[in-house]
Amino acid sequence: MRVLAGVVILLCAVGLGLAHGDTLTPDDLARKNEKGYVTGLPLFAYSTDIGVGARAYYFWNGTRGDPRFARTPYLHRLFVQGFVTTHGLQFHWLDYDAPRILDSPYRIRSQAIYLRNISANYFGTGSKPVERDLHFTGSTKSYDNFDDYHDDQQQLTPFGQTYSKYDQYDLLRPIFVASIERSFLDDKIRVLGGIGVSWARIYDYSGKAADARDAAGKAVVVPEAQTRLAEDCAMVDPVIRGCKGGWDNYLRFGVSYDTRDYEPDPNSGWYADLAVDASTKGLGSDYDYVRALAAVRRYWTPDPAADVVLAGRALLQVQTKDVPFFSMNTLPFTEDPRTGLGGHRTLRGFKQDRFVGRAMSSFNAEVRWTFTRFKVRTQKFGLIVAPFLDTGRSWDSPEGRGPVRQLRPHLLSQLLRQRRWRSLRVTIVLGSVPSVSSARISSPSARSSASRGGSSR
């Protein structure tokens, strides 16, 4: 914990010397809408994990005569998401955010989520997913290509079974998260306190009917062999906790340092945050654990006339031993908790939750070029190209060979030497930008980081 705090203090100190901005650029301020509106282009997302889904936002920005207009992203943001995808994910979400509630230095955020994922991923935890290629019990081979790996899993075994769902389980998890923040030092420092309440139901596919292919390539339905999750849960000394689901309730604490010119779509500035989740049976939770995350993001516009933003993010997270496996993927950023590593928010090009452990770290960098802007009636849009580089890994624990030990001078070099990294890829984005930013369409990473998501936001 002292290492995490030291990292954030160091990064904030650097930011104090280099930061600038804090208010919208003249061009962005001119583009910002007054009063209320619904985004002209809802989020349409696609990835190999989730299939296809959509949502829309409602914002209230206030008027230009309000002194908060140039300094806050909006006065109120409310969205209701009905997200059902072709791969069996349901993510229904009610979200409210008020950066300056009643014209005070306090900010209120709340989220109510219904999550159901019949194809939730479990590739194991800790260092093994990083240090070994893909493998499964029904084969002696190792794989460095996911398509080849999944093709072999779908084959009918001599015992009349299949491993097609070896890395999957069915997760039902309603979640409620609420927090209040207090701003200090001209809104540069925010201190957060909050609570999270969730319940998980875990359904394992071992022995259940699953799709497979016989030797002739014909589709058949046969019993699923024992899954990776069932193997880990059946150990005499299980390597994971949470196999039966249950309550996961926790207190949230955090502090952040923010000099971004515009929160939803920054062109310049720093954002660093330290977040802690503390779960205890005193809150009705079935687990006692602490999770701590330190992260820093940097945004820089070399030439405002070119409308190009360089963005980067680095993070380090550690968790204590009792954290349940279904919560181990949580990254409790003070602004917007996310999941990883893997998927379109953390390690693009890898499956969601491909690398999960009690300790995780990642580094993301991208170039965001808005090469054209246009209007359709009253709605404003932008077209963005976003090449990116993502790298990251997980460890069994913070101790031993974990990231804290490797932090001494060269954690980043350790990350870059890992085989599990993504080389340069290009994301093309269509964005509705009625408030300078909004939801986007992208490929191959489902949602670009160019405005409201992605790795480096």
C-alpha positions in Angstrom: 0.0 0.0 0.0 2.9 2.4 0.7 4.3 1.6 -2.7 1.0 2.5 -4.4 0.7 5.7 -2.4 4.2 6.7 -3.3 3.6 6.1 -7.0 0.5 8.3 -7.0 2.3 11.1 -5.0 5.2 11.0 -7.4 3.0 11.2 -10.5 0.9 14.0 -9.0 4.1 15.9 -8.2 5.2 15.6 -11.8 1.7 16.6 -12.9 1.8 19.8 -10.8 4.9 20.9 -12.7 3.7 20.0 -16.2 -0.1 20.4 -16.0 -2.0 23.0 -17.9 -5.6 23.5 -19.0 -8.4 22.8 -16.5 -10.8 24.6 -18.8 -12.1 23.9 -22.2 -10.2 25.1 -25.2 -12.0 27.9 -27.1 -12.9 25.5 -30.0 -14.3 22.9 -27.6 -16.2 25.5 -25.6 -17.8 26.8 -28.8 -18.9 23.3 -29.8 -20.3 22.5 -26.4 -24.2 22.4 -26.4 -26.3 24.3 -24.0 -29.1 22.8 -21.9 -30.3 19.3 -22.4 -29.9 16.8 -25.2 -29.8 13.1 -26.1 -26.7 11.9 -28.0 -27.4 11.7 -31.7 -25.6 8.4 -32.2 -26.2 5.8 -29.5 -23.4 3.4 -28.6 -23.3 0.4 -30.9 -20.7 -2.1 -29.8 -19.3 -5.2 -31.2 -16.5 -7.6 -30.1 -15.9 -11.3 -30.2 -16.7 -11.5 -26.5 -20.1 -9.8 -26.5 -21.5 -9.7 -30.0 -23.6 -6.5 -30.7 -25.4 -4.1 -28.4 -26.4 -0.4 -28.0 -27.2 2.5 -25.6 -27.9 6.3 -25.5 -27.0 9.1 -23.2 -28.9 12.2 -21.9 -26.9 15.2 -20.7 -27.8 18.5 -19.1 -25.0 21.1 -19.6 -26.7 24.2 -18.3 -26.2 27.6 -20.0 -23.2 29.6 -21.1 -23.9 32.2 -18.5 -23.3 29.7 -15.7 -19.7 29.9 -14.5 -19.6 26.1 -14.3 -20.2 25.8 -18.0 -16.6 26.1 -19.0 -15.2 24.0 -16.1 -17.6 21.0 -15.8 -18.3 18.3 -18.4 -22.0 18.7 -17.7 -24.2 19.5 -14.7 -26.2 16.3 -14.8 -25.7 13.1 -16.8 -28.4 10.4 -16.8 -28.5 7.3 -19.0 -30.5 4.1 -19.1 -29.0 1.3 -21.0 -30.7 -1.8 -22.2 -27.8 -3.9 -23.6 -28.5 -7.3 -24.9 -26.0 -8.9 -27.2 -25.9 -11.8 -29.7 -23.4 -13.7 -27.4 -25.7 -13.9 -24.4 -24.6 -10.8 -22.5 -27.2 -8.7 -20.7 -25.9 -5.4 -19.2 -28.7 -3.2 -18.1 -27.5 0.0 -16.5 -29.0 3.1 -14.8 -26.4 5.8 -14.2 -26.5 9.3 -12.7 -23.7 11.7 -12.3 -23.8 15.3 -11.0 -20.4 17.0 -10.9 -21.6 20.1 -9.0 -24.7 19.1 -7.0 -26.6 22.2 -5.9 -23.7 24.4 -6.9 -21.5 22.9 -4.2 -18.0 21.3 -4.2 -19.6 17.9 -3.9 -20.1 15.3 -6.7 -22.6 12.5 -6.6 -22.3 9.3 -8.7 -24.5 6.2 -8.7 -24.9 3.1 -10.8 -27.4 0.3 -10.7 -26.5 -2.6 -12.9 -28.1 -5.9 -13.9 -25.4 -8.2 -15.3 -26.0 -11.6 -16.8 -23.4 -13.2 -19.0 -23.9 -16.8 -20.1 -20.4 -16.8 -21.6 -18.3 -15.2 -18.8 -14.6 -16.0 -19.3 -12.4 -17.8 -16.8 -8.8 -18.5 -18.0 -7.4 -19.1 -14.6 -5.7 -16.5 -12.4 -2.3 -15.1 -11.6 0.9 -15.8 -13.5 -0.2 -19.0 -15.3 -2.2 -17.4 -18.0 0.8 -15.1 -18.8 3.6 -17.6 -18.6 1.9 -20.5 -20.5 0.3 -20.5 -23.9 -3.4 -21.4 -24.1 -4.1 -25.1 -23.1 -6.9 -27.3 -21.9 -7.2 -30.7 -20.2 -8.4 -32.5 -23.3 -5.3 -31.8 -25.3 -1.6 -32.1 -24.9 -1.0 -29.1 -27.2 -0.3 -25.5 -26.4 -1.7 -22.7 -28.6 -0.7 -19.2 -29.3 -3.7 -18.6 -31.6 -7.2 -18.4 -30.0 -9.0 -19.6 -33.1 -7.0 -22.8 -33.3 -7.4 -23.3 -29.6 -11.2 -22.9 -29.7 -11.5 -25.1 -32.8 -9.8 -28.0 -31.0 -12.0 -27.4 -27.9 -15.1 -28.0 -30.0 -14.0 -31.4 -31.2 -15.9 -34.5 -29.9 -13.7 -36.5 -27.5 -13.4 -40.3 -27.5 -15.5 -40.2 -24.3 -18.4 -38.5 -26.0 -17.7 -35.1 -24.5 -16.5 -31.6 -25.6 -14.4 -28.8 -24.1 -16.2 -26.0 -26.0 -17.2 -24.2 -22.8 -14.0 -25.1 -20.9 -13.2 -21.4 -20.3 -16.7 -20.2 -19.7 -19.4 -20.1 -17.0 -22.7 -18.4 -16.5 -22.6 -15.3 -14.2 -25.6 -13.4 -12.8 -24.6 -10.3 -10.9 -26.7 -7.3 -9.9 -24.6 -4.4 -8.7 -25.2 -1.1 -7.0 -22.4 1.5 -6.6 -22.7 5.0 -5.1 -20.2 7.6 -4.1 -19.8 11.2 -3.1 -16.7 13.3 -3.8 -15.4 16.5 -2.3 -13.3 18.9 -4.4 -10.3 20.9 -3.1 -7.6 23.2 -4.6 -9.7 24.7 -7.4 -11.1 21.3 -8.3 -7.7 19.7 -8.9 -8.0 17.3 -5.9 -11.1 15.1 -5.2 -11.6 12.8 -2.2 -14.1 10.0 -2.6 -16.1 7.8 -0.3 -18.8 5.3 -1.3 -20.3 1.9 -1.1 -20.7 -1.1 -3.4 -23.3 -3.9 -3.1 -23.5 -6.9 -5.3 -24.5 -10.5 -5.3 -23.3 -13.3 -7.7 -24.8 -16.5 -8.8 -22.3 -18.9 -10.5 -23.5 -21.6 -12.9 -20.9 -24.1 -14.1 -21.3 -25.9 -17.4 -19.6 -29.2 -16.5 -21.8 -32.1 -17.6 -24.3 -29.8 -19.3 -25.3 -30.0 -22.9 -22.9 -28.2 -25.2 -22.3 -27.8 -28.9 -19.5 -29.8 -30.5 -18.3 -31.2 -33.9 -17.7 -34.9 -34.6 -14.8 -36.2 -36.8 -16.8 -35.5 -39.9 -17.4 -31.9 -38.9 -21.0 -32.5 -38.2 -22.6 -30.4 -35.4 -23.6 -32.5 -32.4 -24.8 -31.8 -28.8 -22.9 -33.7 -26.1 -22.1 -33.2 -22.4 -19.5 -30.6 -21.5 -16.3 -32.0 -19.9 -15.1 -30.6 -16.6 -14.4 -26.9 -17.1 -11.4 -25.0 -16.0 -13.4 -23.3 -13.2 -14.7 -26.6 -11.9 -11.1 -28.0 -11.9 -9.8 -25.1 -9.9 -12.8 -25.2 -7.5 -12.4 -28.9 -6.9 -8.8 -28.7 -5.6 -8.2 -29.8 -2.0 -6.8 -26.4 -1.4 -8.6 -24.2 -4.0 -6.5 -21.6 -5.7 -9.6 -19.4 -6.0 -12.4 -18.3 -3.8 -16.0 -17.5 -4.6 -16.9 -20.7 -6.4 -20.5 -20.6 -5.0 -21.0 -16.9 -5.6 -22.6 -14.9 -2.8 -22.6 -11.3 -1.5 -19.7 -9.0 -2.3 -20.2 -5.7 -0.4 -17.5 -3.2 0.1 -16.7 0.4 1.1 -15.0 2.6 -1.5 -12.3 5.2 -0.8 -10.3 7.2 -3.2 -8.4 10.4 -4.0 -7.7 11.8 -7.5 -5.7 14.6 -9.1 -7.2 16.1 -12.2 -5.9 18.9 -14.6 -7.7 17.7 -17.7 -9.2 20.5 -19.8 -12.4 18.5 -20.5 -13.2 15.3 -18.6 -15.2 13.3 -21.2 -12.8 14.0 -24.1 -9.6 15.6 -22.9 -7.0 17.3 -25.1 -4.5 18.0 -22.4 -3.8 17.5 -18.7 -3.2 14.7 -16.2 -5.5 12.5 -14.2 -4.1 10.3 -11.4 -6.2 8.3 -8.9 -5.7 6.0 -6.0 -8.7 3.9 -5.2 -9.3 1.3 -2.4 -12.2 -1.1 -2.0 -12.6 -2.8 1.4 -15.0 -5.7 1.7 -15.9 -7.0 5.1 -18.5 -9.4 6.6 -19.6 -6.5 8.7 -21.3 -5.2 5.6 -23.0 -8.5 5.0 -20.4 -9.6 2.5 -19.3 -13.2 2.3 -15.7 -12.1 1.8 -13.0 -10.1 3.6 -10.5 -8.4 1.3 -8.9 -5.2 0.3 -8.2 -4.0 -3.3 -6.0 -1.0 -4.1 -5.4 0.6 -7.5 -3.0 3.3 -8.6 -3.4 4.8 -12.1 -2.2 7.8 -14.0 -3.3 9.1 -17.4 -1.7 11.8 -19.5 -3.2 13.8 -22.5 -1.2 16.0 -24.8 -2.0 17.9 -28.0 1.2 18.7 -29.9 -0.6 20.9 -32.4 -4.2 22.0 -31.7 -4.7 22.9 -35.3 -4.2 19.2 -36.3 -6.8 17.9 -33.8 -4.4 15.1 -32.6 -4.3 14.0 -29.0 -1.6 11.7 -27.6 -3.0 9.7 -24.7 -1.5 7.2 -22.2 -2.4 5.3 -19.1 -0.5 3.2 -16.6 -2.0 1.2 -13.7 -1.0 -1.1 -10.9 -3.4 -3.0 -8.8 -3.0 -5.4 -5.8 -5.6 -7.4 -3.9 -5.6 -9.5 -0.7 -6.1 -13.3 -0.6 -9.9 -13.5 0.1 -11.1 -11.7 -3.0 -13.6 -13.9 -5.0 -12.6 -14.8 -8.5 -15.7 -13.2 -10.0 -14.7 -9.8 -8.5 -10.9 -10.2 -9.1 -11.2 -8.6 -12.5 -12.6 -5.3 -11.1 -10.5 -2.2 -11.6 -12.0 0.4 -9.2 -11.1 3.7 -10.9 -12.6 6.6 -9.0 -14.5 7.8 -12.1 -15.8 4.5 -13.5 -15.0 1.0 -12.3 -14.1 -1.4 -15.1 -13.0 -4.9 -15.6 -9.8 -6.5 -17.1 -7.2 -7.4 -18.1 -8.4 -8.1 -21.6 -11.3 -6.8 -23.7 -11.8 -3.4 -25.2 -11.3 -1.3 -22.1 -7.9 -2.6 -20.9 -6.0 -5.0 -23.2 -7.5 -4.8 -26.7 -7.1 -7.8 -29.0 -7.3 -10.3 -26.1 -10.4 -11.9 -24.7 -12.2 -10.2 -21.8 -10.6 -11.2 -18.5 -7.8 -13.1 -20.3 -5.2 -12.1 -17.6 -6.6 -11.7 -14.1 -4.8 -12.0 -10.7 -4.4 -10.7 -7.3 -1.9 -8.3 -8.8 -2.2 -6.7 -12.3 -0.6 -4.0 -14.2 -0.9 -2.5 -17.7 0.3 0.3 -20.0 -1.8 1.8 -22.8 -0.9 4.4 -25.4 -2.8 5.7 -28.4 -3.0 8.5 -30.9 -6.4 10.1 -31.5 -6.8 12.0 -34.7 -10.2 13.7 -35.4 -9.8 14.1 -39.1 -13.2 15.6 -39.8 -16.2 17.1 -38.0 -19.7 17.6 -39.4 -23.3 18.3 -38.4 -26.5 16.4 -39.1 -29.3 18.9 -38.2 -28.5 19.9 -34.6 -26.2 17.0 -33.8 -22.4 17.2 -34.1 -20.2 14.3 -35.2 -16.5 13.6 -35.5 -14.6 10.9 -37.4 -11.5 9.6 -35.5 -8.7 7.3 -36.2 -7.0 5.9 -33.1 -3.9 3.7 -33.5 -3.0 2.1 -30.1 -0.5 0.0 -28.2 -1.6 -2.0 -25.1 0.5 -4.3 -22.8 -0.2 -5.8 -19.4 0.0 -8.9 -17.2 -1.2 -10.5 -14.0 0.6 -12.1 -11.1 -0.4 -14.7 -8.4 0.1 -12.2 -5.6 1.8 -8.8 -4.8 4.5 -10.6 -2.9 7.2 -12.9 -4.2 7.7 -12.3 -8.0 4.8 -9.9 -8.1 4.8 -6.3 -9.4 5.7 -4.6 -6.1 9.0 -6.6 -6.1 9.6 -5.8 -9.7 8.6 -2.1 -9.3 12.1 -1.1 -8.2 13.1 0.5 -11.4 11.7 -1.4 -14.3 8.1 -2.6 -14.1 7.4 -1.1 -17.6 10.4 -3.0 -19.1 9.1 -6.2 -17.5 5.7 -5.5 -19.2 7.2 -4.8 -22.6 9.2 -8.0 -22.5 6.1 -10.1 -22.0 4.9 -12.2 -24.9 1.3 -11.3 -24.1 1.2 -7.9 -25.7 -0.4 -6.2 -28.6 1.5 -4.5 -31.3 0.2 -1.5 -33.1 -3.4 -1.7 -34.3 -5.7 0.9 -35.8 -9.2 1.7 -34.6 -11.5 3.7 -36.8 -14.2 5.6 -34.9 -17.5 7.4 -35.8 -18.5 9.7 -32.9 -21.5 11.8 -32.1 -20.1 14.8 -30.4 -22.9 17.1 -29.3 -21.0 17.9 -26.1 -17.6 17.7 -27.6 -17.8 13.9 -27.0 -20.2 11.1 -26.8 -20.7 7.4 -27.8 -18.6 5.9 -30.6 -18.6 3.0 -33.0 -15.3 1.2 -33.5 -13.6 -2.0 -34.7 -12.0 -4.3 -33.7 -12.2 -3.2 -30.0 -16.0 -2.7 -29.6 -15.6 0.8 -28.2 -12.8 3.2 -28.9 -11.0 5.0 -26.2 -11.4 8.2 -28.2 -14.0 9.7 -26.0 -15.9 7.7 -23.4 -14.0 4.5 -23.0 -11.1 2.6 -24.3 -7.8 2.0 -22.5 -6.5 5.5 -22.0 -9.5 7.5 -21.0 
